[in-house]
Amino acid sequence: MKKRQVVIKKSSTNRTSSVRVRYGECQKNHAANIGGYAVDGCREFMAGGEQGTAEAVSCAACGCHRSFHRREVDEVLCEGSSTSDHV
């Protein structure tokens, strides 16, 4: 189950910017308190609950907070079409 956040911004120049945010593998170091380095191998963030709830920021696979997962941002710029009527 992949959850993605999409934000659409409209500007006055008739361009639309779409930003897609995806959270990749977990980067939490579970052995930091003993001076080592060990990750759990979680490959992708899966929300633990519905969007808008406290569980939505907790990964269902590894239990870590979403902030421990690598954030990937894709921005897409789209040209808008003219809305003028042709007679």
C-alpha positions in Angstrom: 0.0 0.0 0.0 1.7 3.2 -1.2 0.5 6.6 0.2 1.5 9.7 -1.7 0.9 13.4 -0.9 0.2 15.6 -3.9 0.1 19.4 -3.6 -1.1 21.5 -6.5 -0.3 25.2 -6.8 -1.8 27.5 -9.4 -0.1 30.7 -10.3 -1.4 33.8 -12.2 0.7 32.9 -15.3 -1.6 29.9 -16.1 1.0 27.4 -15.0 0.3 24.5 -12.6 3.0 23.1 -10.3 2.4 19.7 -8.9 4.7 18.4 -6.0 4.7 14.7 -5.2 6.3 13.6 -1.9 7.2 10.0 -1.4 9.0 8.4 1.5 11.6 5.7 0.7 13.7 3.4 2.8 14.1 3.8 6.6 17.4 5.4 7.7 17.0 5.1 11.5 20.2 3.8 13.1 19.0 1.3 15.7 22.5 0.8 17.2 23.4 4.5 17.7 23.2 4.2 21.5 26.0 1.6 21.5 28.1 3.3 19.0 27.3 1.0 16.0 25.3 1.3 12.8 22.3 -1.0 12.0 19.2 -0.3 9.9 16.1 -2.5 9.9 15.8 -2.9 6.1 12.4 -1.3 5.7 12.3 -0.4 2.0 9.4 2.0 1.9 7.2 4.0 4.2 3.7 2.5 4.7 1.3 4.7 6.7 -0.1 2.9 9.8 -3.5 4.7 9.6 -5.7 6.9 7.6 -4.5 10.4 6.6 -5.1 13.0 9.3 -4.7 10.6 12.2 -1.7 10.2 14.5 -1.0 6.7 13.1 -0.6 8.1 9.6 3.0 9.3 10.4 4.0 5.9 11.9 5.3 3.2 9.5 3.2 0.1 9.5 6.2 -2.0 8.5 8.9 -0.9 10.9 7.1 1.3 13.5 9.4 4.3 12.9 8.2 7.9 12.5 7.9 9.1 8.9 10.8 11.5 9.4 13.3 8.6 9.6 12.4 7.6 6.0 14.2 9.2 3.1 12.0 11.9 1.5 11.8 12.1 -2.3 10.2 15.2 -3.8 9.2 15.4 -7.5 8.0 18.7 -8.9 6.2 18.8 -12.2 5.4 22.0 -14.0 2.5 22.0 -16.4 1.5 24.6 -18.9 -2.2 25.5 -18.7 -4.4 26.0 -21.7 -6.1 29.2 -22.6 -9.9 29.5 -21.8 -10.7 32.1 -24.4 -13.7 31.4 -26.7 -13.2 31.4 -30.4 -16.0 32.7 -32.6 
